[in-house]
Amino acid sequence: MSRFICLHGHFYQPPRENPWTDEIELQPSATPYHDWNQRITAECYRPNSRALVADREGRVLRVVNNYGHISFNFGPTLLAWLERSEPETYRRIIETDAETVRRFSGHGAAVAQCYNHIIMPLANLRDKRTQVIWGVRDFEHRFQRRPEGMWLPETAADLETLDLMAEQGIRFTILAPHQGRTAENAPQFALRAPHAIRLPSGRTIAVFFYDAAIAGEVAFGGMLNSGELLARRLDAACGSGSEPQLISVATDGETFGHHHRGGEATLADCIRRIDSRLTVFGEFLERFPPTREAFLNENTSWSCAHGVERWRSDCGDNSGAHPGWNQRWRSPLRDALDWLRDRLAGFYEMRMAEFIRDPWAARDGHIGIMLRPEPDDIRGFLIRHAGADLPEADRAQTFKLLQLQQMAMLMFTSDAWFFDDISGIETIQNLSYAARAIELAKELGSEPLEPGLLEILAQAQSNIPAQGTGADIYRRLTASG
């Protein structure tokens, strides 16, 4: 058999916790559920662990754990919430990956993700490195193995990010076909195998280009109306020739049950029909290493026709729900948070040097304490990074500085720019992280940072007149907090 299929689900929600209480507040738009994490878990994450395949009379023929047959990634912040709030679903996801390691010749279904879904080409080098390291360490902690692959948020890619991933031992990533090109301008079927991309350091990383046509049909074109229809479509996509081929399809995991009600059952029925041909990227890569080179089209993504402009400009891409609205607010929002990041970085570096030998190595290593804040782990962290345990007062300031940097990461979560208006809950969430970072900096002796942030946010005008500007939204947020 030389024709294989790999279905990849990108399962992700932005972090939603109040940064002061670490609890998710009531989100009325998710009614009848308390919040969107609860709602999507009920509609998607839980059902995909036990999807029902029924006959035309409604009799259940089979119960399928979809996670055991597809490739998938879960956002680390979503997994943290599932672990706390939906432990049974969390357990099923983790245990299923261990089962797939046995099923797929030592290669698990799960791949890692950059930590909190920032648009990597728009980040600076230091933040990119932390995002990759945190994503890898979080994966190791949860799945108890090294990740072979890593999902890039919105598949937004540049060579610097791919190089950092390879530096951390990542062997492959997954991109849309328009994000790469081959020297010989190879036909579409030649993209049905991994390609090697040479990186600035001299390293290489393998890239799988998914089938964009089928992915679009699954997400938007009615392909989830029938498992038989989807299976036949995948079979028909298989080309001829003697070379091994991988038909890969990547889409939001929420497609299966949340975006399309009953989509998890359709996926399960499709799996039943093509199960013998399913593989995961790591298994295929081991059996059929790259024989061709590809070149990256930098600063591209799967969800913006203009590269990565959706996350920094009024490029025209939006949800389509509000004709006549503009997204000119995106640029000043990006500028404001970049400005704040740089001021926080300088302050952090100066203050942290009083306690820690390498402040940025300490930030990279802080993921271990975020995952296991146990006394022995904290003591070991300080000995590694400070050379000795610290007095209680110094220890408190050290971890407050690290929390400040955690907020500085979270405030760049991509969803703040993705939708139609700066007054949306996703943007307000990011502004709450910014406000918490400013508060922590103030407590540690920083110069006032809010005036500079507000000056830039004042240029971000909401499409809803009553909402005012980004500065108005920020002031209401901090006043209510």
ABEGO torsion letter per residue (X at the ends): XABBBBBBBBBBBBBABBAAAGBBBBBAAAOABABAAAAAAAAAAAAAABBBBBBAAGBBABBBBAAAABBBBBBAAAAAAAAAABAAAAAAAAAAAAAAAAAAGGBBABBBBBAAGBBAAABBAAAAAAAAAAAAAAAAAAAGBBBABBBBBGGBBBAAAAAAAAAAGBABBBBBAAABBBAAGBBAAAAABBBBBBBAAGBBBBBBBBBAAAAAAAAAAGAAABAAAAAAAAAAABBBEABBBBBBBBBBAAABGAABBGAAAAAAAAAAAAAAABBBAAAAAAABBBABBBBBBBGBBAABAAEAAAAABBAGBBAGABBGBBAAAAAAAAAAAAAAAAAAAAAAAAAAAAABABAAAAAAAAAAAAABBBAAAAAAAAAAAAGBBBBAAAAAAAAAAAAAAAAAAAAABAAAAABABAABAAAAAAAAAAAAAAAAAAAAGBBBAAAAAAAAAAABBBABAAAEBAAAAAAAAAAAX
